[in-house]
Amino acid sequence: MKVEFTFDKEQIQQYGYTVEAVRQTIQKSFAAKGLHCISNGERLSFAGCGGEEDFSNMWAILMALLRTDWFPKFAASCTWHDDDGTQEDVLSQAWKIQRRKMA
């Protein structure tokens, strides 16, 4: 399992931030749970390490990001790749999380 991110550079800069600062913030969240960055190019990708908690840790991070005001604005894509080959557009679910936050 892995998750991949791309970012909207113009949107990030419009708010006075850099893509690198956004990337570092996300990387710190995954590193704190022992999840490895497997791609730090055009796409920022993280994968599980085979631990029992990898799945729940990755989703906890994703849910926390979706609850922020900045992540849904700054991410161009956020795609979950499951081990069985299925993919999920996580970013398309942000409105559900944001709506719950407001309720």
PATOR-551797 format. One line per field, with one value per atom (N, C-alpha, C, O): x negated, y, z negated; atom name; residue in three letters. Coordinates in steps of 0.02 Angstrom, whole numbers, plus 32768, in hexadecimal, padded with zeros to 4 digits. Each point is the difference from the previous one (the first is absolute). Layout:
N
east: (X/...)
north: (Y/...)
up: (Z/...)
atome: (CA/...)
residu: (ALA/...)
//
This chain:
103
east: (7FD6/802A/7FD4/7FCA/804F/7FDC/8031/8039/7FB0/8027/7FD3/7FC6/8056/7FDB/8022/803D/7F9A/8019/7FE0/7FC6/8061/7FE5/801D/8032/7FAF/8012/800D/7FE5/8045/8012/7FD1/800E/7FBC/7FCC/801C/7FEF/803A/801C/802A/7FFC/802E/802B/7FD5/800E/7FBF/7FD4/7FDE/7FFE/7FE7/7FDD/8030/7FEC/8051/8032/800C/800F/7FEA/8008/7FBE/7FFE/7FCD/7FC0/7FD4/7FD3/803A/7FD8/7FD8/8009/7FCD/7FDA/8016/8016/7FE2/800F/7FD4/8016/7FAC/7FD1/8018/7FFA/801F/8019/803C/8006/8026/803A/7FE9/8018/7FB9/7FE5/7FE1/800B/7FCD/7FDE/8032/7FF6/803F/8033/801F/8009/8007/801E/7FCD/8011/7FB1/7FCC/7FF6/7FF6/800C/7FF8/8037/7FF3/804A/8038/7FF5/800C/7FDF/7FF4/7FC3/8001/7FCA/7FC3/800D/7FE3/8048/800F/8020/7FFC/8024/801F/7FD4/8016/7FAD/7FD2/8010/7FEA/803B/8012/7FCF/7FF0/7FF9/7FC9/8018/8031/7FAB/800A/7FDE/7FC4/8061/7FE4/7FF6/7FE1/803A/7FF7/8007/8032/7F9C/8001/7FF1/7FD8/8048/7FF8/803F/801B/7FFD/803F/8039/802C/7FD1/8030/7FDC/7FC7/805C/7FE7/8026/803D/7F9E/8020/7FE5/7FC5/8068/7FEF/801C/8035/7FA8/8017/7FFB/7FDA/804F/7FFC/7FC0/7FE2/800A/7FC1/800C/7FD1/806C/8010/8016/800B/7FFB/8015/804B/8026/7FEF/8047/8027/803B/7FA5/8023/7FFB/801B/7FC3/7FF5/8041/8006/802A/803F/8023/8013/7FF5/8024/7FD8/801E/7FA0/7FD8/8005/8006/7FF8/8004/8044/8004/8032/8042/800B/8023/7FBF/8006/7FDF/801B/7FAB/7FDE/802A/8009/8012/8029/803E/8011/8010/803B/7FED/8025/7FA3/7FE9/7FF2/8011/7FCF/7FF2/8040/8007/8029/803F/8027/8029/7FCC/8023/7FE1/801E/7FA6/7FE1/8020/8021/7FD7/8018/7FD3/8018/7FA8/7FCF/7FF9/7FF8/800A/7FF1/802E/7FE8/805A/802C/7FF5/800C/7FDD/7FF2/7FBE/7FFB/7FD4/7FBC/7FF2/7FD4/8050/7FF5/8023/803B/7FA2/801E/801D/8033/7FAD/8019/7FE6/7FCC/805B/7FED/801F/803D/7F9A/801A/7FE5/7FC4/806B/7FEF/7FFA/802C/7F9F/7FF5/8000/7FD3/805E/8003/7FD6/7FEE/8002/7FD6/8020/7FDD/8065/8023/8006/8020/7FC0/8000/8036/8000/802E/8034/7FE3/7FD1/804E/7FEC/803D/8039/7FBB/8035/7FEA/7FC9/8061/7FF3/8014/803A/7F96/800C/8018/802C/7FB7/8010/804A/801E/7FFF/8047/802E/803A/7FAC/8027/7FF9/8020/7FB7/7FF2/803F/8006/8029/803D/8026/8020/7FDE/8023/7FE0/8023/7F9C/7FDB/8009/800C/7FEF/8008/8047/8008/8029/8045/800A/8022/7FC0/8004/7FDE/8017/7FB3/7FDB/802C/7FFC/802D/8029/803F/801D/7FF8/803E/7FF8/802F)
north: (7FC5/803B/803E/8002/8030/8040/8039/7FF4/8048/803B/8031/8009/8018/8030/8043/8005/802F/8045/8027/7FF6/8037/8036/8040/8000/8038/8040/8036/7FFF/8030/803A/8039/8026/7FE1/8031/8047/8026/7FEC/8044/800F/8036/7F9A/8009/8007/802A/7FAE/8002/8044/801F/7FF8/8040/803B/8032/7FC7/8034/800C/8038/7F94/8006/800F/8002/8009/8014/7FC8/800B/7FB8/7FC7/7FE6/8018/7FB7/7FDF/7FB7/7FE4/7FFF/7FB9/7FD8/7FCF/8045/7FDB/8000/7FCE/806A/8004/7FD1/7FDF/801F/7FD3/7FB7/7FD8/8018/7FBC/7FEC/7FC8/8064/7FF0/7FF4/7FD4/8053/7FF7/7FBA/7FDE/800E/7FBE/7FC9/7FCE/803C/7FCE/7FF5/7FC7/806D/7FFA/7FD5/7FD8/8030/7FD9/7FB5/7FD7/8018/7FBA/7FE5/7FC7/8060/7FE9/7FF4/7FD2/8056/7FF8/7FBC/7FE7/7FFB/7FBE/7FC9/7FC7/804A/7FCE/7FEB/7FCA/805E/7FF1/8022/803B/7FA1/8018/8025/7FED/8048/8024/7FD7/7FF2/7FFB/7FD7/8027/7FE7/8055/802B/8048/8014/8014/8046/802B/802F/7FBF/8026/8026/8024/7FD6/8020/7FE9/8027/7F9A/7FE4/7FF1/7FEA/8024/7FEF/7FC1/8000/7FC9/7FC0/7FE1/8007/7FD7/7FDD/7FBA/7FF5/7FDC/7FBA/7FE3/8017/7FB6/7FDB/7FD8/7FF2/7FFD/7FDB/7FB8/7FDD/800D/7FBB/7FFA/7FC8/806F/7FFE/7FF9/8012/7FD3/7FF5/8042/8000/8036/8040/802D/8037/7FB2/802B/801A/803C/7F98/8014/8035/8035/7FBE/802F/8041/8036/7FC6/803D/802B/803D/7FA3/8026/8023/803B/7FA2/801E/8035/8031/7FC6/8034/8041/8036/7FC3/803B/8020/803D/7F9A/801B/8024/8036/7FAD/8020/8042/8031/7FCF/803E/8036/803A/7FB3/8030/801B/803C/7F98/8015/802F/8027/7FD5/802C/8046/802D/7FDB/8042/802E/7FE8/8058/8030/8002/800D/7FE6/800B/7FC4/800A/7FB9/7FC7/7FF9/7FF9/8009/7FFA/8037/7FF6/8045/8037/7FF5/8010/7FD5/7FFC/7FC0/7FFF/7FCC/7FC1/8000/8012/7FDB/7FF8/7FB9/7FF6/7FDA/7FBC/7FDD/8011/7FBE/7FD5/7FBD/7FF7/7FD8/7FC0/7FC7/7FF9/7FDF/7FC5/7FC5/7FF6/7FE3/7FC4/7FC5/7FFA/7FDA/7FC5/7FC8/8001/7FCE/7FC9/7FD5/7FDE/8024/7FD9/8024/7FE8/8053/8026/8035/8027/7FDB/8033/8044/8004/8030/8044/8027/7FF3/803C/802B/8048/8011/801A/8048/801C/8010/7FF5/8016/8049/8011/8018/8047/800C/8031/7FA4/8008/7FF6/8012/7FD2/7FF5/803A/7FFF/8032/8036/8024/8013/7FF7/8025/7FDD/8021/7F9C/7FDC/800D/800A/7FF6/800B/8048/800D/8022/8047/800E/8027/7FB8/800A/7FE6/8020/7FA8/7FE5/802E/8007/8018/802D/803C/8019/7FFD/803B/7FF0/802C/7F95/7FED/7FFF/7FF1)
up: (8000/8000/8000/7FE2/8041/8001/800D/8015/7FDF/800F/8025/7FEE/8045/8029/7FFF/8002/7FFA/8000/8039/8011/800D/802A/7FE5/7FDB/8037/7FE1/8034/8037/7FB6/8029/7FED/7FD1/8054/7FF1/7FFD/7FD3/805D/8002/7FC2/7FE3/800A/7FC6/7FC0/7FD6/8024/7FC6/7FFC/7FCB/806D/8001/7FF3/7FE3/8034/7FF5/7FB5/7FEC/7FED/7FB7/7FDC/7FC3/8063/7FE3/7FE7/7FD8/8040/7FEC/803B/8038/7FBC/8035/8003/7FCE/806D/8007/7FD2/7FE2/8017/7FD5/7FB7/7FDE/800A/7FBB/7FF7/7FCC/8065/7FFC/8000/7FD9/8054/8003/7FBE/7FE7/7FFC/7FC1/7FC8/7FD6/8028/7FCD/8005/7FCE/806F/800B/7FF1/7FE1/8034/7FF3/7FB5/7FEB/7FEF/7FB7/7FE2/7FD3/8045/7FE6/800C/7FD4/8068/8011/7FDC/7FE7/8015/7FDE/7FB6/7FE3/7FFE/7FB9/7FF2/7FC8/806A/7FF9/801D/8005/800F/801B/8047/8015/8010/8045/802F/7FF7/803B/802A/803E/8020/7FF0/803F/8036/7FFB/8038/8036/8040/802F/7FD4/803B/7FEB/7FE0/8031/7FEE/803D/7FFD/803A/803E/800F/7FD6/8068/8014/7FD2/7FEE/7FFF/7FD0/7FBF/7FFF/7FCB/7FBD/7FEB/7FFC/7FF8/7FF2/7FC0/7FEF/7FEE/7FC2/8003/801E/7FC3/8000/7FBA/7FD6/8020/7FC2/7FFE/8034/7F90/7FF6/7FEC/7FED/8017/7FEC/7FB8/7FE8/7FF5/7FBA/7FF9/802D/7F9A/7FF3/8000/8011/7FDC/7FF8/803E/8000/8034/803B/801D/800D/7FFF/801F/7FD6/8019/7FA7/7FD5/7FF7/7FFE/7FFF/7FFA/803F/7FFB/803F/803E/8005/8013/7FDD/8004/7FCB/800C/7FBA/7FCC/8018/7FF5/802C/801B/8037/8001/802C/8036/7FE5/8018/7FB7/7FE4/7FDD/8005/7FD9/7FDF/8035/7FF6/8041/8035/801F/800C/8000/801E/7FD2/8018/7FA7/7FD1/7FFC/7FE3/8038/7FFE/8034/802F/7FC7/8032/803D/8037/7FC0/8035/802F/803D/7FAA/802B/803C/8038/7FBF/803B/8034/803B/7FAF/802E/8025/803C/7FA2/801C/8026/802B/7FC7/8023/8043/8004/8030/8042/8006/8022/7FBC/7FFE/7FC2/7FE5/8006/7FC8/800F/7FFB/8019/8017/7FD5/7FF6/7FF0/7FD9/8031/802A/7FCF/8029/7FD1/7FD5/8032/7FD5/801D/803B/7F9B/8016/8037/8025/7FE0/8033/8043/802E/7FD7/803E/8006/802F/7FA2/8002/7FEB/7FD9/8041/7FEF/7FE8/8015/7FBF/7FE7/8001/7FE9/8032/8000/7FBC/7FF5/7FDF/7FBB/7FFF/7FD9/8051/8000/8011/7FE8/8040/8011/7FC4/8003/7FC7/7FC3/7FCE/7FCC/8044/7FD0/7FEA/7FC6/8067/7FEF/7FC8/7FD7/8027/7FCC/7FBC/7FCE/8031/7FC1/7FEA/7FC5/806A/7FEF/7FE6/7FD1/804C/7FEA/7FB9/7FD8/8017/7FBC/7FCF/7FC7/804E/7FD4/7FED/7FC8/8067/7FF4/7FD7/7FE0/8021/7FDC/7FB5/7FDC)
atome: (N/CA/C/O/N/CA/C/O/N/CA/C/O/N/CA/C/O/N/CA/C/O/N/CA/C/O/N/CA/C/O/N/CA/C/O/N/CA/C/O/N/CA/C/O/N/CA/C/O/N/CA/C/O/N/CA/C/O/N/CA/C/O/N/CA/C/O/N/CA/C/O/N/CA/C/O/N/CA/C/O/N/CA/C/O/N/CA/C/O/N/CA/C/O/N/CA/C/O/N/CA/C/O/N/CA/C/O/N/CA/C/O/N/CA/C/O/N/CA/C/O/N/CA/C/O/N/CA/C/O/N/CA/C/O/N/CA/C/O/N/CA/C/O/N/CA/C/O/N/CA/C/O/N/CA/C/O/N/CA/C/O/N/CA/C/O/N/CA/C/O/N/CA/C/O/N/CA/C/O/N/CA/C/O/N/CA/C/O/N/CA/C/O/N/CA/C/O/N/CA/C/O/N/CA/C/O/N/CA/C/O/N/CA/C/O/N/CA/C/O/N/CA/C/O/N/CA/C/O/N/CA/C/O/N/CA/C/O/N/CA/C/O/N/CA/C/O/N/CA/C/O/N/CA/C/O/N/CA/C/O/N/CA/C/O/N/CA/C/O/N/CA/C/O/N/CA/C/O/N/CA/C/O/N/CA/C/O/N/CA/C/O/N/CA/C/O/N/CA/C/O/N/CA/C/O/N/CA/C/O/N/CA/C/O/N/CA/C/O/N/CA/C/O/N/CA/C/O/N/CA/C/O/N/CA/C/O/N/CA/C/O/N/CA/C/O/N/CA/C/O/N/CA/C/O/N/CA/C/O/N/CA/C/O/N/CA/C/O/N/CA/C/O/N/CA/C/O/N/CA/C/O/N/CA/C/O/N/CA/C/O/N/CA/C/O/N/CA/C/O/N/CA/C/O/N/CA/C/O/N/CA/C/O/N/CA/C/O/N/CA/C/O/N/CA/C/O/N/CA/C/O/N/CA/C/O/N/CA/C/O/N/CA/C/O/N/CA/C/O/N/CA/C/O/N/CA/C/O/N/CA/C/O)
residu: (MET/MET/MET/MET/LYS/LYS/LYS/LYS/VAL/VAL/VAL/VAL/GLU/GLU/GLU/GLU/PHE/PHE/PHE/PHE/THR/THR/THR/THR/PHE/PHE/PHE/PHE/ASP/ASP/ASP/ASP/LYS/LYS/LYS/LYS/GLU/GLU/GLU/GLU/GLN/GLN/GLN/GLN/ILE/ILE/ILE/ILE/GLN/GLN/GLN/GLN/GLN/GLN/GLN/GLN/TYR/TYR/TYR/TYR/GLY/GLY/GLY/GLY/TYR/TYR/TYR/TYR/THR/THR/THR/THR/VAL/VAL/VAL/VAL/GLU/GLU/GLU/GLU/ALA/ALA/ALA/ALA/VAL/VAL/VAL/VAL/ARG/ARG/ARG/ARG/GLN/GLN/GLN/GLN/THR/THR/THR/THR/ILE/ILE/ILE/ILE/GLN/GLN/GLN/GLN/LYS/LYS/LYS/LYS/SER/SER/SER/SER/PHE/PHE/PHE/PHE/ALA/ALA/ALA/ALA/ALA/ALA/ALA/ALA/LYS/LYS/LYS/LYS/GLY/GLY/GLY/GLY/LEU/LEU/LEU/LEU/HIS/HIS/HIS/HIS/CYS/CYS/CYS/CYS/ILE/ILE/ILE/ILE/SER/SER/SER/SER/ASN/ASN/ASN/ASN/GLY/GLY/GLY/GLY/GLU/GLU/GLU/GLU/ARG/ARG/ARG/ARG/LEU/LEU/LEU/LEU/SER/SER/SER/SER/PHE/PHE/PHE/PHE/ALA/ALA/ALA/ALA/GLY/GLY/GLY/GLY/CYS/CYS/CYS/CYS/GLY/GLY/GLY/GLY/GLY/GLY/GLY/GLY/GLU/GLU/GLU/GLU/GLU/GLU/GLU/GLU/ASP/ASP/ASP/ASP/PHE/PHE/PHE/PHE/SER/SER/SER/SER/ASN/ASN/ASN/ASN/MET/MET/MET/MET/TRP/TRP/TRP/TRP/ALA/ALA/ALA/ALA/ILE/ILE/ILE/ILE/LEU/LEU/LEU/LEU/MET/MET/MET/MET/ALA/ALA/ALA/ALA/LEU/LEU/LEU/LEU/LEU/LEU/LEU/LEU/ARG/ARG/ARG/ARG/THR/THR/THR/THR/ASP/ASP/ASP/ASP/TRP/TRP/TRP/TRP/PHE/PHE/PHE/PHE/PRO/PRO/PRO/PRO/LYS/LYS/LYS/LYS/PHE/PHE/PHE/PHE/ALA/ALA/ALA/ALA/ALA/ALA/ALA/ALA/SER/SER/SER/SER/CYS/CYS/CYS/CYS/THR/THR/THR/THR/TRP/TRP/TRP/TRP/HIS/HIS/HIS/HIS/ASP/ASP/ASP/ASP/ASP/ASP/ASP/ASP/ASP/ASP/ASP/ASP/GLY/GLY/GLY/GLY/THR/THR/THR/THR/GLN/GLN/GLN/GLN/GLU/GLU/GLU/GLU/ASP/ASP/ASP/ASP/VAL/VAL/VAL/VAL/LEU/LEU/LEU/LEU/SER/SER/SER/SER/GLN/GLN/GLN/GLN/ALA/ALA/ALA/ALA/TRP/TRP/TRP/TRP/LYS/LYS/LYS/LYS/ILE/ILE/ILE/ILE/GLN/GLN/GLN/GLN/ARG/ARG/ARG/ARG/ARG/ARG/ARG/ARG/LYS/LYS/LYS/LYS/MET/MET/MET/MET/ALA/ALA/ALA/ALA)
//
